[in-house]
């Protein structure tokens, strides 16, 4: 009985600790899923290089660099890209960069939008893991003690404006997030099967939360969007990423998912073609070997026939020259001998 009670206490404490860990790390599971995708993408890009085929090559460029042509991993690892000065200088900065559909047609009263949700995996990590207004959610009013696995000191909570939300706020926190979170996820990780598995895990973390007036949007991370705002960095709207996969062209994870399936089909067709060619080559070799054997057999028969003729001719000449037939004497000759 005592052993059973001890076991029960251990189980309860384990569950409680697990729950506490999940609650203490704000956006912890979402960060891990996104980070694993980025690491797997970097592994795929670095390991295959020029051997990558389209459309997977372009999809990896979008995932890692946010463009079609690619770039330098070392440049990304060296620090927050300069373009984020423009992001911070825009009106309603975080909402526009993390919570609104891409401004591709002059909407939002022509507000410049240098970055948007779904631009790239590194950008989405910035949205998911940068402290918000007044260091939300690590401002000591919540049970969370870490954001994306990092304590507030590592995320720059005591620096500058104490959070990214509106125009010209949060550069120090953004730089800290890039250095402590994004750079770690830009390291290669996984194997050739990791990318598809990691992406499946990531999309499983997306939650249907209509935001910005759109019913088909999906959200990564904690927050409650409304008809106008999403993922603003406030305590209500949250630190998160609001996606519009059917409206924003080239959302990186949508393109990547399609490209992985197409690449799988291409590789399958290539393998089938290779097997077909190997089979054809094998059949050609067998045919050639049969032809050689048949030719050798014919030559042997043709050689044996003249040799037999020569042997017969030699024996005939021997009989003529010696006067003695090379044959057994007839039986009647033997009879005559015995009579005498």
HELIX and SHEET records of a PDB file:
HELIX    1   1 UNK A    2  UNK A   24  1                                  23    
HELIX    2   2 UNK A   28  UNK A   48  1                                  21    
HELIX    3   3 UNK A   49  UNK A   51  5                                   3    
HELIX    4   4 UNK A   56  UNK A   65  1                                  10    
HELIX    5   5 UNK A   73  UNK A   77  1                                   5    
HELIX    6   6 UNK A   84  UNK A   88  1                                   5    
HELIX    7   7 UNK A   93  UNK A   94  1                                   2    
HELIX    8   8 UNK A   95  UNK A   99  3                                   5    
HELIX    9   9 UNK A  107  UNK A  110  1                                   4    
HELIX   10  10 UNK A  121  UNK A  129  1                                   9    
HELIX   11  11 UNK A  133  UNK A  135  5                                   3    
HELIX   12  12 UNK A  171  UNK A  177  1                                   7    
HELIX   13  13 UNK A  178  UNK A  182  3                                   5    
HELIX   14  14 UNK A  183  UNK A  185  1                                   3    
HELIX   15  15 UNK A  194  UNK A  203  1                                  10    
HELIX   16  16 UNK A  252  UNK A  322  1                                  71    
HELIX   17  17 UNK A  331  UNK A  339  1                                   9    
SHEET    1   A 3 UNK A  25  UNK A  26  0                                        
SHEET    2   A 3 UNK A 146  UNK A 147  1                                        
SHEET    3   A 3 UNK A 150  UNK A 151 -1                                        
SHEET    1   B 3 UNK A 207  UNK A 208  0                                        
SHEET    2   B 3 UNK A 218  UNK A 221 -1                                        
SHEET    3   B 3 UNK A 240  UNK A 243 -1                                        
END                                                                             
